[in-house]
Amino acid sequence: MLDSYLPLVLLFALAGAFALFSVTAAPYVGPRRFNRAKLDAYECGIEPSPDPVVGAGRMPVAYYLTAMLFILFDIEMVFLYPFAVSADRLGVFGLVEIVLFIVTVGFAYVYVWRRGGLDWN
């Protein structure tokens, strides 16, 4: 019974060992050429300047809202893959359930669209 889990346990052990090795070896084998440009603050390709920018140099909230909405709808759409794989075995019950799911996601999309959450100003 437990023999069938042995490859999975070995895979996790190998992944953990590789992660641990990578983290501990990186400071020793990585380049050590520091300069002023590498030590400066960097945010989204905007050139840093010593003078404060309008809004204290922060990113607009719309950027984060758009990113969160993308993640939300992307995760919801991931739930369609199991249906697509086993659509023939689910029958009419599965069809009704997936239609209800798509309608719910559609209502959420229309709500966000009407509220202006997808507009980039």
KOLVEX-765656 format. One record per atom (N, C-alpha, C): y, x, z; residue in one letter; residue number from 1. Coordinates in nm, 4 decimals. Layout:
BEGIN
+----------+----------+----------+-----+-----+
!       py !       px !       pz ! res !   n !
+----------+----------+----------+-----+-----+
!        Y !        X !        Z !   A ! NUM !
...
+----------+----------+----------+-----+-----+
END
This chain:
BEGIN
+----------+----------+----------+-----+-----+
!       py !       px !       pz ! res !   n !
+----------+----------+----------+-----+-----+
!  -0.1196 !   0.0828 !   0.0000 !   M !   1 !
!   0.0000 !   0.0000 !   0.0000 !   M !   1 !
!   0.1248 !   0.0864 !   0.0000 !   M !   1 !
!   0.1335 !   0.1806 !   0.0939 !   L !   2 !
!   0.2512 !   0.2652 !   0.1031 !   L !   2 !
!   0.2538 !   0.3731 !  -0.0041 !   L !   2 !
!   0.1402 !   0.3979 !  -0.0692 !   D !   3 !
!   0.1361 !   0.4983 !  -0.1757 !   D !   3 !
!   0.2234 !   0.4593 !  -0.2940 !   D !   3 !
!   0.2442 !   0.3299 !  -0.3152 !   S !   4 !
!   0.3270 !   0.2867 !  -0.4270 !   S !   4 !
!   0.4752 !   0.3151 !  -0.4023 !   S !   4 !
!   0.5139 !   0.3351 !  -0.2770 !   Y !   5 !
!   0.6535 !   0.3652 !  -0.2449 !   Y !   5 !
!   0.6823 !   0.5152 !  -0.2439 !   Y !   5 !
!   0.5809 !   0.5970 !  -0.2559 !   L !   6 !
!   0.5985 !   0.7415 !  -0.2499 !   L !   6 !
!   0.6938 !   0.7937 !  -0.3580 !   L !   6 !
!   0.6836 !   0.7523 !  -0.4851 !   P !   7 !
!   0.7797 !   0.8019 !  -0.5849 !   P !   7 !
!   0.9241 !   0.7623 !  -0.5522 !   P !   7 !
!   0.9435 !   0.6441 !  -0.4982 !   L !   8 !
!   1.0781 !   0.5996 !  -0.4624 !   L !   8 !
!   1.1351 !   0.6823 !  -0.3476 !   L !   8 !
!   1.0528 !   0.7091 !  -0.2475 !   V !   9 !
!   1.0962 !   0.7916 !  -0.1344 !   V !   9 !
!   1.1268 !   0.9337 !  -0.1818 !   V !   9 !
!   1.0430 !   0.9875 !  -0.2704 !   L !  10 !
!   1.0683 !   1.1211 !  -0.3235 !   L !  10 !
!   1.1967 !   1.1253 !  -0.4064 !   L !  10 !
!   1.2240 !   1.0212 !  -0.4817 !   L !  11 !
!   1.3463 !   1.0144 !  -0.5605 !   L !  11 !
!   1.4689 !   1.0136 !  -0.4701 !   L !  11 !
!   1.4669 !   0.9337 !  -0.3637 !   F !  12 !
!   1.5789 !   0.9305 !  -0.2692 !   F !  12 !
!   1.5940 !   1.0646 !  -0.1982 !   F !  12 !
!   1.4840 !   1.1286 !  -0.1625 !   A !  13 !
!   1.4911 !   1.2594 !  -0.0978 !   A !  13 !
!   1.5490 !   1.3633 !  -0.1928 !   A !  13 !
!   1.5085 !   1.3603 !  -0.3187 !   L !  14 !
!   1.5619 !   1.4532 !  -0.4170 !   L !  14 !
!   1.7111 !   1.4283 !  -0.4403 !   L !  14 !
!   1.7510 !   1.3026 !  -0.4485 !   A !  15 !
!   1.8931 !   1.2702 !  -0.4670 !   A !  15 !
!   1.9753 !   1.3156 !  -0.3469 !   A !  15 !
!   1.9253 !   1.2941 !  -0.2277 !   G !  16 !
!   1.9962 !   1.3381 !  -0.1077 !   G !  16 !
!   2.0061 !   1.4900 !  -0.1002 !   G !  16 !
!   1.8983 !   1.5587 !  -0.1348 !   A !  17 !
!   1.9002 !   1.7058 !  -0.1333 !   A !  17 !
!   1.9975 !   1.7594 !  -0.2369 !   A !  17 !
!   2.0019 !   1.6978 !  -0.3544 !   F !  18 !
!   2.0953 !   1.7420 !  -0.4577 !   F !  18 !
!   2.2399 !   1.7197 !  -0.4146 !   F !  18 !
!   2.2676 !   1.6044 !  -0.3536 !   A !  19 !
!   2.4037 !   1.5760 !  -0.3067 !   A !  19 !
!   2.4442 !   1.6743 !  -0.1977 !   A !  19 !
!   2.3566 !   1.6976 !  -0.1041 !   L !  20 !
!   2.3863 !   1.7919 !   0.0039 !   L !  20 !
!   2.4068 !   1.9337 !  -0.0499 !   L !  20 !
!   2.3219 !   1.9754 !  -0.1412 !   F !  21 !
!   2.3364 !   2.1077 !  -0.2019 !   F !  21 !
!   2.4676 !   2.1195 !  -0.2791 !   F !  21 !
!   2.5033 !   2.0160 !  -0.3554 !   S !  22 !
!   2.6261 !   2.0200 !  -0.4345 !   S !  22 !
!   2.7494 !   2.0304 !  -0.3465 !   S !  22 !
!   2.7515 !   1.9565 !  -0.2382 !   V !  23 !
!   2.8675 !   1.9572 !  -0.1502 !   V !  23 !
!   2.8798 !   2.0904 !  -0.0768 !   V !  23 !
!   2.7688 !   2.1461 !  -0.0335 !   T !  24 !
!   2.7763 !   2.2720 !   0.0418 !   T !  24 !
!   2.7961 !   2.3928 !  -0.0494 !   T !  24 !
!   2.7489 !   2.3899 !  -0.1719 !   A !  25 !
!   2.7612 !   2.5050 !  -0.2612 !   A !  25 !
!   2.8943 !   2.5077 !  -0.3358 !   A !  25 !
!   2.9616 !   2.3967 !  -0.3514 !   A !  26 !
!   3.0842 !   2.3904 !  -0.4306 !   A !  26 !
!   3.1936 !   2.4846 !  -0.3817 !   A !  26 !
!   3.2203 !   2.4952 !  -0.2535 !   P !  27 !
!   3.3265 !   2.5873 !  -0.2115 !   P !  27 !
!   3.2949 !   2.7343 !  -0.2410 !   P !  27 !
!   3.1701 !   2.7695 !  -0.2496 !   Y !  28 !
!   3.1322 !   2.9087 !  -0.2706 !   Y !  28 !
!   3.1285 !   2.9484 !  -0.4181 !   Y !  28 !
!   3.0948 !   2.8561 !  -0.5061 !   V !  29 !
!   3.0818 !   2.8907 !  -0.6474 !   V !  29 !
!   3.1992 !   2.8429 !  -0.7311 !   V !  29 !
!   3.2860 !   2.7610 !  -0.6755 !   G !  30 !
!   3.3996 !   2.7079 !  -0.7501 !   G !  30 !
!   3.5109 !   2.8100 !  -0.7657 !   G !  30 !
!   3.6001 !   2.7867 !  -0.8638 !   P !  31 !
!   3.7115 !   2.8807 !  -0.8831 !   P !  31 !
!   3.8101 !   2.8740 !  -0.7659 !   P !  31 !
!   3.8756 !   2.9865 !  -0.7404 !   R !  32 !
!   3.9713 !   2.9939 !  -0.6297 !   R !  32 !
!   4.1079 !   3.0368 !  -0.6811 !   R !  32 !
!   4.1509 !   2.9829 !  -0.7912 !   R !  33 !
!   4.2817 !   3.0178 !  -0.8468 !   R !  33 !
!   4.3804 !   2.9063 !  -0.8144 !   R !  33 !
!   4.4489 !   2.9176 !  -0.7033 !   F !  34 !
!   4.5452 !   2.8162 !  -0.6626 !   F !  34 !
!   4.6825 !   2.8530 !  -0.7176 !   F !  34 !
!   4.7572 !   2.7525 !  -0.7587 !   N !  35 !
!   4.8960 !   2.7724 !  -0.7976 !   N !  35 !
!   4.9766 !   2.6509 !  -0.7531 !   N !  35 !
!   5.1053 !   2.6568 !  -0.7730 !   R !  36 !
!   5.1933 !   2.5510 !  -0.7235 !   R !  36 !
!   5.1631 !   2.4161 !  -0.7893 !   R !  36 !
!   5.1325 !   2.4167 !  -0.9158 !   A !  37 !
!   5.1061 !   2.2911 !  -0.9863 !   A !  37 !
!   4.9818 !   2.2212 !  -0.9307 !   A !  37 !
!   4.8810 !   2.2971 !  -0.8914 !   K !  38 !
!   4.7595 !   2.2365 !  -0.8378 !   K !  38 !
!   4.7797 !   2.1805 !  -0.6981 !   K !  38 !
!   4.8736 !   2.2352 !  -0.6239 !   L !  39 !
!   4.8974 !   2.1901 !  -0.4876 !   L !  39 !
!   4.9999 !   2.0779 !  -0.4789 !   L !  39 !
!   5.0692 !   2.0458 !  -0.5900 !   D !  40 !
!   5.1674 !   1.9370 !  -0.5897 !   D !  40 !
!   5.0978 !   1.8017 !  -0.5862 !   D !  40 !
!   5.1728 !   1.7013 !  -0.5419 !   A !  41 !
!   5.1206 !   1.5642 !  -0.5408 !   A !  41 !
!   5.1051 !   1.5145 !  -0.6840 !   A !  41 !
!   5.0040 !   1.4345 !  -0.7065 !   Y !  42 !
!   4.9768 !   1.3813 !  -0.8403 !   Y !  42 !
!   4.9376 !   1.2359 !  -0.8270 !   Y !  42 !
!   5.0011 !   1.1508 !  -0.9068 !   E !  43 !
!   4.9643 !   1.0102 !  -0.9023 !   E !  43 !
!   4.9756 !   0.9493 !  -1.0407 !   E !  43 !
!   4.8649 !   0.9191 !  -1.0999 !   C !  44 !
!   4.8550 !   0.8422 !  -1.2242 !   C !  44 !
!   4.9341 !   0.9026 !  -1.3398 !   C !  44 !
!   4.9400 !   1.0322 !  -1.3499 !   G !  45 !
!   5.0067 !   1.0940 !  -1.4629 !   G !  45 !
!   5.1570 !   1.0978 !  -1.4540 !   G !  45 !
!   5.2145 !   1.0486 !  -1.3453 !   I !  46 !
!   5.3593 !   1.0507 !  -1.3292 !   I !  46 !
!   5.3995 !   1.1874 !  -1.2760 !   I !  46 !
!   5.4962 !   1.2480 !  -1.3401 !   E !  47 !
!   5.5422 !   1.3798 !  -1.2972 !   E !  47 !
!   5.6094 !   1.3690 !  -1.1607 !   E !  47 !
!   5.5620 !   1.4420 !  -1.0603 !   P !  48 !
!   5.6247 !   1.4338 !  -0.9283 !   P !  48 !
!   5.7632 !   1.4981 !  -0.9293 !   P !  48 !
!   5.8537 !   1.4398 !  -0.8560 !   S !  49 !
!   5.9887 !   1.4947 !  -0.8457 !   S !  49 !
!   6.0311 !   1.4914 !  -0.6999 !   S !  49 !
!   6.1170 !   1.5842 !  -0.6598 !   P !  50 !
!   6.1597 !   1.5859 !  -0.5193 !   P !  50 !
!   6.2525 !   1.4707 !  -0.4830 !   P !  50 !
!   6.3185 !   1.4110 !  -0.5828 !   D !  51 !
!   6.4094 !   1.2998 !  -0.5567 !   D !  51 !
!   6.3311 !   1.1704 !  -0.5472 !   D !  51 !
!   6.3670 !   1.0824 !  -0.4505 !   P !  52 !
!   6.2964 !   0.9549 !  -0.4426 !   P !  52 !
!   6.3270 !   0.8677 !  -0.5639 !   P !  52 !
!   6.2268 !   0.7996 !  -0.6108 !   V !  53 !
!   6.2402 !   0.7112 !  -0.7261 !   V !  53 !
!   6.2625 !   0.5694 !  -0.6741 !   V !  53 !
!   6.3067 !   0.4805 !  -0.7600 !   V !  54 !
!   6.3269 !   0.3412 !  -0.7198 !   V !  54 !
!   6.1950 !   0.2862 !  -0.6683 !   V !  54 !
!   6.1966 !   0.2250 !  -0.5524 !   G !  55 !
!   6.0758 !   0.1722 !  -0.4910 !   G !  55 !
!   5.9961 !   0.2788 !  -0.4189 !   G !  55 !
!   6.0607 !   0.3886 !  -0.3850 !   A !  56 !
!   5.9993 !   0.4996 !  -0.3113 !   A !  56 !
!   5.8842 !   0.5630 !  -0.3886 !   A !  56 !
!   5.8843 !   0.5492 !  -0.5215 !   G !  57 !
!   5.7835 !   0.6136 !  -0.6024 !   G !  57 !
!   5.6464 !   0.5504 !  -0.5939 !   G !  57 !
!   5.6384 !   0.4317 !  -0.5430 !   R !  58 !
!   5.5086 !   0.3663 !  -0.5289 !   R !  58 !
!   5.4728 !   0.2918 !  -0.6563 !   R !  58 !
!   5.3432 !   0.2704 !  -0.6733 !   M !  59 !
!   5.2964 !   0.1943 !  -0.7879 !   M !  59 !
!   5.3240 !   0.0465 !  -0.7644 !   M !  59 !
!   5.3539 !  -0.0283 !  -0.8692 !   P !  60 !
!   5.3777 !  -0.1720 !  -0.8509 !   P !  60 !
!   5.2512 !  -0.2441 !  -0.8050 !   P !  60 !
!   5.2701 !  -0.3506 !  -0.7305 !   V !  61 !
!   5.1575 !  -0.4269 !  -0.6768 !   V !  61 !
!   5.0768 !  -0.4904 !  -0.7896 !   V !  61 !
!   5.1408 !  -0.5216 !  -0.9014 !   A !  62 !
!   5.0705 !  -0.5836 !  -1.0134 !   A !  62 !
!   4.9567 !  -0.4955 !  -1.0636 !   A !  62 !
!   4.9727 !  -0.3645 !  -1.0528 !   Y !  63 !
!   4.8669 !  -0.2732 !  -1.0949 !   Y !  63 !
!   4.7420 !  -0.2948 !  -1.0101 !   Y !  63 !
!   4.7602 !  -0.3028 !  -0.8806 !   Y !  64 !
!   4.6464 !  -0.3195 !  -0.7906 !   Y !  64 !
!   4.5854 !  -0.4587 !  -0.8032 !   Y !  64 !
!   4.6682 !  -0.5605 !  -0.8218 !   L !  65 !
!   4.6156 !  -0.6965 !  -0.8402 !   L !  65 !
!   4.5325 !  -0.7059 !  -0.9673 !   L !  65 !
!   4.5808 !  -0.6441 !  -1.0739 !   T !  66 !
!   4.5046 !  -0.6457 !  -1.1988 !   T !  66 !
!   4.3726 !  -0.5722 !  -1.1817 !   T !  66 !
!   4.3738 !  -0.4598 !  -1.1125 !   A !  67 !
!   4.2502 !  -0.3852 !  -1.0897 !   A !  67 !
!   4.1519 !  -0.4666 !  -1.0054 !   A !  67 !
!   4.2010 !  -0.5328 !  -0.9020 !   M !  68 !
!   4.1132 !  -0.6142 !  -0.8175 !   M !  68 !
!   4.0554 !  -0.7327 !  -0.8948 !   M !  68 !
!   4.1376 !  -0.7955 !  -0.9790 !   L !  69 !
!   4.0865 !  -0.9066 !  -1.0597 !   L !  69 !
!   3.9808 !  -0.8578 !  -1.1583 !   L !  69 !
!   4.0024 !  -0.7409 !  -1.2164 !   F !  70 !
!   3.9018 !  -0.6869 !  -1.3067 !   F !  70 !
!   3.7701 !  -0.6647 !  -1.2342 !   F !  70 !
!   3.7778 !  -0.6042 !  -1.1154 !   I !  71 !
!   3.6561 !  -0.5801 !  -1.0384 !   I !  71 !
!   3.5884 !  -0.7111 !  -1.0022 !   I !  71 !
!   3.6664 !  -0.8103 !  -0.9608 !   L !  72 !
!   3.6110 !  -0.9401 !  -0.9222 !   L !  72 !
!   3.5374 !  -1.0057 !  -1.0377 !   L !  72 !
!   3.6025 !  -1.0162 !  -1.1540 !   F !  73 !
!   3.5377 !  -1.0814 !  -1.2671 !   F !  73 !
!   3.4250 !  -0.9969 !  -1.3242 !   F !  73 !
!   3.4360 !  -0.8669 !  -1.3149 !   D !  74 !
!   3.3296 !  -0.7802 !  -1.3627 !   D !  74 !
!   3.2039 !  -0.7980 !  -1.2783 !   D !  74 !
!   3.2203 !  -0.8045 !  -1.1475 !   I !  75 !
!   3.1050 !  -0.8246 !  -1.0597 !   I !  75 !
!   3.0444 !  -0.9634 !  -1.0813 !   I !  75 !
!   3.1284 !  -1.0623 !  -1.1033 !   E !  76 !
!   3.0735 !  -1.1958 !  -1.1289 !   E !  76 !
!   2.9935 !  -1.1991 !  -1.2585 !   E !  76 !
!   3.0372 !  -1.1258 !  -1.3584 !   M !  77 !
!   2.9655 !  -1.1262 !  -1.4850 !   M !  77 !
!   2.8343 !  -1.0482 !  -1.4764 !   M !  77 !
!   2.8226 !  -0.9583 !  -1.3802 !   V !  78 !
!   2.6959 !  -0.8855 !  -1.3616 !   V !  78 !
!   2.5848 !  -0.9832 !  -1.3248 !   V !  78 !
!   2.6200 !  -1.0932 !  -1.2601 !   F !  79 !
!   2.5191 !  -1.1916 !  -1.2223 !   F !  79 !
!   2.4620 !  -1.2661 !  -1.3427 !   F !  79 !
!   2.5215 !  -1.2505 !  -1.4597 !   L !  80 !
!   2.4663 !  -1.3137 !  -1.5798 !   L !  80 !
!   2.3461 !  -1.2352 !  -1.6349 !   L !  80 !
!   2.3364 !  -1.1068 !  -1.6059 !   Y !  81 !
!   2.2269 !  -1.0264 !  -1.6598 !   Y !  81 !
!   2.0892 !  -1.0728 !  -1.6128 !   Y !  81 !
!   2.0682 !  -1.1021 !  -1.4845 !   P !  82 !
!   1.9347 !  -1.1510 !  -1.4465 !   P !  82 !
!   1.8984 !  -1.2816 !  -1.5172 !   P !  82 !
!   1.9965 !  -1.3665 !  -1.5409 !   F !  83 !
!   1.9682 !  -1.4895 !  -1.6146 !   F !  83 !
!   1.9272 !  -1.4574 !  -1.7578 !   F !  83 !
!   1.9973 !  -1.3650 !  -1.8209 !   A !  84 !
!   1.9657 !  -1.3305 !  -1.9594 !   A !  84 !
!   1.8263 !  -1.2700 !  -1.9712 !   A !  84 !
!   1.7830 !  -1.1965 !  -1.8704 !   V !  85 !
!   1.6517 !  -1.1333 !  -1.8744 !   V !  85 !
!   1.5404 !  -1.2356 !  -1.8567 !   V !  85 !
!   1.5621 !  -1.3308 !  -1.7662 !   S !  86 !
!   1.4551 !  -1.4267 !  -1.7367 !   S !  86 !
!   1.4911 !  -1.5690 !  -1.7750 !   S !  86 !
!   1.5671 !  -1.5876 !  -1.8817 !   A !  87 !
!   1.6110 !  -1.7209 !  -1.9213 !   A !  87 !
!   1.4938 !  -1.8103 !  -1.9624 !   A !  87 !
!   1.3939 !  -1.7537 !  -2.0268 !   D !  88 !
!   1.2821 !  -1.8355 !  -2.0734 !   D !  88 !
!   1.1951 !  -1.8858 !  -1.9583 !   D !  88 !
!   1.1912 !  -1.8137 !  -1.8463 !   R !  89 !
!   1.1091 !  -1.8553 !  -1.7325 !   R !  89 !
!   1.1808 !  -1.9545 !  -1.6413 !   R !  89 !
!   1.3137 !  -1.9600 !  -1.6471 !   L !  90 !
!   1.3879 !  -2.0468 !  -1.5561 !   L !  90 !
!   1.3907 !  -2.1926 !  -1.6030 !   L !  90 !
!   1.3862 !  -2.2133 !  -1.7306 !   G !  91 !
!   1.3820 !  -2.3488 !  -1.7836 !   G !  91 !
!   1.5149 !  -2.4216 !  -1.7689 !   G !  91 !
!   1.5065 !  -2.5540 !  -1.7569 !   V !  92 !
!   1.6262 !  -2.6378 !  -1.7498 !   V !  92 !
!   1.7020 !  -2.6146 !  -1.6196 !   V !  92 !
!   1.6311 !  -2.5918 !  -1.5098 !   F !  93 !
!   1.6968 !  -2.5663 !  -1.3823 !   F !  93 !
!   1.7869 !  -2.4431 !  -1.3915 !   F !  93 !
!   1.7355 !  -2.3364 !  -1.4491 !   G !  94 !
!   1.8155 !  -2.2150 !  -1.4658 !   G !  94 !
!   1.9335 !  -2.2367 !  -1.5565 !   G !  94 !
!   1.9150 !  -2.3161 !  -1.6619 !   L !  95 !
!   2.0253 !  -2.3454 !  -1.7534 !   L !  95 !
!   2.1366 !  -2.4206 !  -1.6818 !   L !  95 !
!   2.0999 !  -2.5197 !  -1.6012 !   V !  96 !
!   2.2004 !  -2.5966 !  -1.5262 !   V !  96 !
!   2.2724 !  -2.5055 !  -1.4272 !   V !  96 !
!   2.1988 !  -2.4212 !  -1.3578 !   E !  97 !
!   2.2601 !  -2.3313 !  -1.2601 !   E !  97 !
!   2.3564 !  -2.2337 !  -1.3260 !   E !  97 !
!   2.3186 !  -2.1762 !  -1.4393 !   I !  98 !
!   2.4057 !  -2.0790 !  -1.5035 !   I !  98 !
!   2.5277 !  -2.1469 !  -1.5644 !   I !  98 !
!   2.5127 !  -2.2691 !  -1.6116 !   V !  99 !
!   2.6298 !  -2.3433 !  -1.6620 !   V !  99 !
!   2.7259 !  -2.3720 !  -1.5475 !   V !  99 !
!   2.6745 !  -2.4094 !  -1.4311 !   L ! 100 !
!   2.7619 !  -2.4310 !  -1.3155 !   L ! 100 !
!   2.8314 !  -2.3014 !  -1.2740 !   L ! 100 !
!   2.7599 !  -2.1906 !  -1.2799 !   F ! 101 !
!   2.8200 !  -2.0618 !  -1.2465 !   F ! 101 !
!   2.9312 !  -2.0265 !  -1.3443 !   F ! 101 !
!   2.9069 !  -2.0435 !  -1.4743 !   I ! 102 !
!   3.0073 !  -2.0113 !  -1.5753 !   I ! 102 !
!   3.1278 !  -2.1036 !  -1.5624 !   I ! 102 !
!   3.1053 !  -2.2305 !  -1.5316 !   V ! 103 !
!   3.2174 !  -2.3240 !  -1.5125 !   V ! 103 !
!   3.3000 !  -2.2822 !  -1.3907 !   V ! 103 !
!   3.2348 !  -2.2419 !  -1.2827 !   T ! 104 !
!   3.3076 !  -2.1958 !  -1.1636 !   T ! 104 !
!   3.3899 !  -2.0719 !  -1.1942 !   T ! 104 !
!   3.3314 !  -1.9752 !  -1.2641 !   V ! 105 !
!   3.4055 !  -1.8550 !  -1.3022 !   V ! 105 !
!   3.5189 !  -1.8918 !  -1.3981 !   V ! 105 !
!   3.4944 !  -1.9863 !  -1.4861 !   G ! 106 !
!   3.5986 !  -2.0317 !  -1.5787 !   G ! 106 !
!   3.7160 !  -2.0950 !  -1.5054 !   G ! 106 !
!   3.6882 !  -2.1775 !  -1.4037 !   F ! 107 !
!   3.7964 !  -2.2364 !  -1.3240 !   F ! 107 !
!   3.8770 !  -2.1272 !  -1.2537 !   F ! 107 !
!   3.8091 !  -2.0279 !  -1.1994 !   A ! 108 !
!   3.8799 !  -1.9184 !  -1.1333 !   A ! 108 !
!   3.9652 !  -1.8419 !  -1.2332 !   A ! 108 !
!   3.9136 !  -1.8192 !  -1.3525 !   Y ! 109 !
!   3.9890 !  -1.7485 !  -1.4556 !   Y ! 109 !
!   4.1132 !  -1.8265 !  -1.4976 !   Y ! 109 !
!   4.0967 !  -1.9564 !  -1.5198 !   V ! 110 !
!   4.2110 !  -2.0400 !  -1.5582 !   V ! 110 !
!   4.3141 !  -2.0444 !  -1.4456 !   V ! 110 !
!   4.2692 !  -2.0517 !  -1.3205 !   Y ! 111 !
!   4.3604 !  -2.0531 !  -1.2069 !   Y ! 111 !
!   4.4434 !  -1.9246 !  -1.2014 !   Y ! 111 !
!   4.3767 !  -1.8101 !  -1.2164 !   V ! 112 !
!   4.4479 !  -1.6819 !  -1.2134 !   V ! 112 !
!   4.5423 !  -1.6710 !  -1.3322 !   V ! 112 !
!   4.4991 !  -1.7201 !  -1.4470 !   W ! 113 !
!   4.5816 !  -1.7151 !  -1.5679 !   W ! 113 !
!   4.7063 !  -1.8003 !  -1.5505 !   W ! 113 !
!   4.6909 !  -1.9222 !  -1.4978 !   R ! 114 !
!   4.8053 !  -2.0124 !  -1.4765 !   R ! 114 !
!   4.9027 !  -1.9587 !  -1.3727 !   R ! 114 !
!   4.8514 !  -1.8906 !  -1.2713 !   R ! 115 !
!   4.9366 !  -1.8353 !  -1.1656 !   R ! 115 !
!   5.0085 !  -1.7077 !  -1.2101 !   R ! 115 !
!   4.9755 !  -1.6563 !  -1.3281 !   G ! 116 !
!   5.0410 !  -1.5378 !  -1.3786 !   G ! 116 !
!   4.9783 !  -1.4082 !  -1.3296 !   G ! 116 !
!   4.8571 !  -1.4142 !  -1.2786 !   G ! 117 !
!   4.7922 !  -1.2947 !  -1.2287 !   G ! 117 !
!   4.7514 !  -1.1979 !  -1.3369 !   G ! 117 !
!   4.7429 !  -1.2429 !  -1.4618 !   L ! 118 !
!   4.7037 !  -1.1569 !  -1.5717 !   L ! 118 !
!   4.8220 !  -1.1061 !  -1.6529 !   L ! 118 !
!   4.9438 !  -1.1479 !  -1.6173 !   D ! 119 !
!   5.0631 !  -1.1023 !  -1.6867 !   D ! 119 !
!   5.1041 !  -0.9660 !  -1.6348 !   D ! 119 !
!   5.1297 !  -0.8762 !  -1.7260 !   W ! 120 !
!   5.1739 !  -0.7424 !  -1.6879 !   W ! 120 !
!   5.3229 !  -0.7337 !  -1.7164 !   W ! 120 !
!   5.4020 !  -0.7271 !  -1.6098 !   N ! 121 !
!   5.5487 !  -0.7230 !  -1.6253 !   N ! 121 !
!   5.5999 !  -0.5836 !  -1.6136 !   N ! 121 !
+----------+----------+----------+-----+-----+
END
